[in-house]
Amino acid sequence: MGGAGAAAVAVPFVSTFQPSERARAAGAPVEVDISGIQPGEKIVVEWRGKPVWILRRTPEQLAALPTLDGELADPNSDRTAYPTPAYAKNTHRSIKPEYLVTVGICTHLGCSPGDKLTPGPQPSLPNDWKGGFLCACHGSTFDVAGRVFKNKPAPDNLEVPPHYYLSDTTLLVGEEKQA
Ligand code: FES
């Protein structure tokens, strides 16, 4: 029997906080326990009906980011179609270097890119691939900061949702920290 588990995907869909369906539809912030995410692992939570990725980057993944700027369409996230919050306008494009928090929807036509986190040559990717994401719909590629590569259909980097840390291990997606 194939069973329901046969369709399971590699990336777990984790929602540790469950507001009511009505609150969720209205865009209630989502509280996420990130304590169990291992280096190199990505989880997905839902916010406003969108998949939000939380990737705990390895030191190797972080080290690759500054080397890619010349290959990217908007390395400093200056474009404004999906304005990057001030707290994520940095090399790692996040509050804490280790954790990427981004909306997993391609800025071209809205497909969800797939994980291509393993570096090296592989189908549809350059031989010097350093790890990131590939949108299979039309071939847009993104680095592990969600920055889009040049000359791809997607015009913009992946969106960084409003978020902040409630504690070292708890993230709130959907709300900015109050001043
Ligand atoms: S929707 Fe991602 S490349 Fe077209």
Boltz pocket constraint, residues with backbone or C-beta under 6 A from the ligand:
constraints:
  - pocket:
      binder: B
      contacts: [[A, 106], [A, 107], [A, 108], [A, 109], [A, 110], [A, 111], [A, 135], [A, 136], [A, 137], [A, 138], [A, 139], [A, 140], [A, 153], [A, 154]]
      max_distance: 6.0
